[in-house]
Amino acid sequence: MPIVKGPQVFPRSEYQRRLAAVKAKMAELEIAAVVITDKAHITYLTGSVAHSYDSRGVVILASREEPVFILRWMDVAAAVQETFMERDSIIGYSEELMGNPDKNGYDAVTDFLLDQGLGQGGIGFELCNLTVDSAKKFKSRLVQARIEDFSKVISQIRRLKSDLEIIIMREAAAISDAGVLRAAEVMRPGMREADAIAEIVGTLARGANGKPGTWLATPYLCATSRIGNPHTTWSEDTFREGSQINLEIAGVRHDYHAPICRTYVLGKPSDRLLRIHEAQLAGLEAGLNVVRAGAVSGEVAKVIHSTTEKHGFKKRSRAGYSIGIDWMENTTSLRLGDTTVLEPNMTFHLHLGSWVEEDFGYVLSESIRVTESGVEVLTKAPRRLFMLG
């Protein structure tokens, strides 16, 4: 029996809105087609969330309403189920292109472009997302085409979320909050880090408010001797009395991520930990007070950095970054010198993590949405240092 459509996260009109923005940029560059290869961008433009590792591409044609999704034959069923597109817009390529040292799925994408008579016109590619070999492959087979770099276009369009996307991000944030609270419930001296992570990840999968998590983003749990390292996961160690745990997790709904950080201590915190908590909390709240449409991202960062320094701690890392599909969008940073003007429905991970020395750090953060008049804090877990008995 043929596969049928699954429930759609967004209506067709939402994808048409996104595609219209892409086609406007295509018209500006005078190109007839664009090949999208970035996983997050494919999700954004089609609704596909299947995590496969084959070479795949979405071709947007100026002359065609729907994109064309070209992927491995065995993933066609998932694409039919997940995307808003009709079945004739989804093309599966042969298994002969898998594990082949000379060819891959991008050959199927190129074949499609040539079949459409596009070998001599302008074509956009996300060149920064391609390996050197893949970029060479496209250029060598499309020798008469005018290749345009389309690398940053979709990212810039994605910066501003629709109201429908904000709803999904609120759902993801509620899952993040549940993970933070579950961590506080279960982490105790004598517990293995792996067992704590199992409880936290279980919560992220079960979700919140009847909305399950739909993917598991890597959780970062840095405890005791590793609290000066922001990006390690759990170890084979066991929590002890006095252990400090820095936790960074993200609830996920339909690939939309809402990160959050909180710090925990098993027993009485040191004076140093209490002081950095107060400093970073003050910095976070100062930042929230100045985030609004029209503010400049670098100026927001300046307020945050100056506040933490007044409390005796210099924050060396940026104060946040754009979020949405995937943990980080790589568009706008809340960092000193960034001149981006904030707009309504931009979303950020406002991150007050601070790694003071190689053996000492602290984390506190929120996922936020920029509004006309200020900020909506999407994550709502208690903004405190969790002191656990």
Secondary structure, 3 states (H helix, E strand, C coil): CCCCCCCCCCCHHHHHHHHHHHHHHHHHHCCCEEEECCHHHHHHHHCCCCCCCCCCEEEEECCCCCCEEEEEHHHHHHHHHHCCCCHHHEEEECHHHCCCCCCCHHHHHHHHHHHCCCCCCEEEECHHHCCHHHHHHHHHHCCCCEEEECCCHHHHHHCCCCHHHHHHHHHHHHHHHHHHHHHHHHCCCCCEHHHHHHHHHHHHHHCECCECCCCCCCCEEEEHHHCCCCCCCCCCCECCCCCEEEEEEEEEECCEEEEEEEEEEECCCCHHHHHHHHHHHHHHHHHHHHCCCCCEHHHHHHHHHHHHHHCCCCCCCCCEEECCECCCCCCCECCCCCCCECCCCCEEEEECCEEEECCEEECCEEEEEECCCCEEECCCCCCCCEEEC
